[in-house]
Amino acid sequence: MKFKTKIGFVALTPERKAHIIQHHPIMEDYSVHLKDVLERPKEIRYSNRSDAILEKI
């Protein structure tokens, strides 16, 4: 699945979703909200790893 976000497009592959749920099992209950969260976040945090993430809502 691809989602248009404020910082560009985000691809959520089945493998990535499985990885997220494996490492954060509580997220399985919230996976139905992923589209809304990615497309309309309440906040965007600065990245420690990438200067490309500069925008904050």
Order of alpha helices (4+ residues) and beta strands (2+ residues): beta-beta-alpha-alpha
